[in-house]
Amino acid sequence: MKTDGLDLALVRSTTRAVGAAMFTENRVQAAPVVVSRRHLAQTQPQAIVLNSGCANAATGERGELDALATAAEAGRLLELEAEEILLCSTGVIGVRLPLNKMLPGLSEAASALSETGGEAAAEAIMTTDTRPKQASASGAGFCVGGMAKGAAMIHPKLATMLAIVTTDYPLEEGEAEKFLRPVVERSFNRISVDGDCSTNDTVILLANGAAEIERSEAGDREFERLLGQVCHELAEQIVKDAEGFTVLLEVDVRGAVSEAQAAAIAARIASSPLVKTAAFGHDPNWGRVMMAAGSAPWNGGYAELDPSKVTLAFNGTEVLVDGAHIDVAPAMEGPSCVIALDLGLGEGEASYLASDLSYEYVRLNAEYTT
Amino acid sequence: MKTDGLDLALVRSTTRAVGAAMFTENRVQAAPVVVSRRHLAQTQPQAIVLNSGCANAATGERGELDALATAAEAGRLLELEAEEILLCSTGVIGVRLPLNKMLPGLSEAASALSETGGEAAAEAIMTTDTRPKQASASGAGFCVGGMAKGAAMIHPKLATMLAIVTTDYPLEEGEAEKFLRPVVERSFNRISVDGDCSTNDTVILLANGAAEIERSEAGDREFERLLGQVCHELAEQIVKDAEGFTVLLEVDVRGAVSEAQAAAIAARIASSPLVKTAAFGHDPNWGRVMMAAGSAPWNGGYAELDPSKVTLAFNGTEVLVDGAHIDVAPAMEGPSCVIALDLGLGEGEASYLASDLSYEYVRLNAEYTT
């Protein structure tokens, strides 16, 4: 589905679906985000148009009209209302959507729609991703599948993460968000490549009930679990394909006063350039981890932490127990670095995945000059 | 004053001084910070002991006793109360202060005290700083002088910024903080090397009134201005001597709804790895700047910003006017990159200084492996 200069994917539910989406919270929001948010407030989404190459961000009113024109044309081709179409764009900021390529491309994509087109779609939304990102999981009589594109500063002028998750599990109108939000909070919202939040980030869930199974509490719990698994796998694939990636950094915080504070501390550690360069250097640098842990923004101050109660391990080897340093050498050679902190304060726990900070990250983001 | 493995400096007021200090807000605070904070609550500081090589951080109760022993010995040598001594340490975390070297060193430093020892002291507190950092300014009948050490991850296990500012301007007890706090807020608190906040950061002001001039409102205003100038110069010297520094990044935000929100937005831009790698690459990448500006943490959400009202310039050349992109090529060759944003929302303004993110920064912080 790749055409020169513009990559396009079309996702459509085979039967009437319900859906939900979560968007970037950046104050600078791309036109497709603005339009999709509006459509979602009006009706249930049935199809998604994704394009790479142009983010349609910082394009003003003109950008919104271009996004609306795309939705209208997709609606016409698929015999849907324009409001039933959601839009995802990724690419250069500040450039208008090339409708002259976009509209013919849509028509091509619509006629190429097939139930086995997932792989092609996952490829179509790649920009500098090195591989397509897909995940799926099967439950009792239903399945959950998803695709995503990278979270790094993919194109030199844009960081964007897009993820589409579909299921044939039956959900009622309005329920999709209830399932999606906590899962996104614990997967896509707990990865960091460079701590930067794009203008276009979008996660969409479409559920069409095509599995034709009975709803049950056990089914709901299983669906929730599989949705979480698929989102977690996609999130991990995004980190592992991050620009300049060499080491997968996993930060597990437990014993915090709350899950939210655990997440704040894990995020701060996973985003610290000093921790990330240490990971690149395979250095069990607990001093940097403590420095970062002690300065996790929380409510205008810092999250609660008592250094004398902290136990800290690198790849399973404790280097700090109740605040006292132990002179050992954790195994750090491998391609993953697991930093586990027990704060000894409460029951809150959260994990975060991040890439390291390497020469290659700097090269990729510095060498391109406009 | 350098001795092998331990660098020591002693600063003492020639006449009775009043003072104030501001410390790191990290939850992990080094013993010298804990002890100095306590001393400052009891009396006016008259002397400061600074050592490099050992941070005396994450050393528990033992570390506090070592810090107290240092203060007691300095007090004995200088005929002061132990509580009149403040302590600053920088160096490796998790290692005990080598009192066997520290105490003899103190005695040496005390007998070497001289009114012209400023340069030697500025050198003594260097770790991997490449040059001593000093600044001074003269007013009508008084002067303000200061020294500082770097803000980068100086030693592989510690990021620390220390700054001592002295003046012979007459201040009453309790007044020093009133002058120091807003100045630090606008100088040392508005620089960023890697966004990481150390366990030992300290800024101290000592004012001894030795100038013997009359206080006046005009004098106060002049003192305030010179104090600001000295702190700003020291802060700039710290950034310019940052690890891996190649480009001085200055972010000027105006037109925000408040000064605090302007500072939050400027800090977010100046700390963004994507903006910092672009600065390293001499790339006027306004898309990254907008992305960062739109996601500046504020009150649990993001600071106010309306993309359609933003005017943005690189080194004086506007690339965005009221949100509309202008296709020009700003001059980016030089060693400084000034990013100016006018948000068009209100009267709030703030500036931030930062170093760029270079290969050398990654090398310095990754190559050392413990």
Interface residues (C-beta under 8 A of the other chain):
Chain A: E25 N26 R27 V28 Q29 A57 A58 G60 V92 I93 G94 M153 P156 K157 L158 A159 D194 G195 D196 C197 S198 T199 S272 P273 L274 T277 A278 F280 G281 H282 D283 P284 N285 W286 G287 R288 M290 M291 A292 A293 G294 S295 P297 N299 G300 G301 Y302 A303 E304 L305 D306 P307 S308 L320 G323 A324 H325 M332 L357 S358 Y359 Y361 V362 R363 N365 A366 E367 Y368 T369 T370
Chain B: E25 N26 R27 V28 Q29 A57 A58 G60 V92 I93 G94 M153 P156 K157 L158 A159 D194 G195 D196 C197 S198 T199 S272 P273 L274 T277 A278 F280 G281 H282 D283 P284 N285 W286 G287 R288 M290 M291 A292 A293 G294 S295 P297 N299 G300 G301 Y302 A303 E304 L305 D306 P307 S308 L320 G323 A324 H325 M332 L357 S358 Y359 Y361 V362 R363 N365 A366 E367 Y368 T369 T370
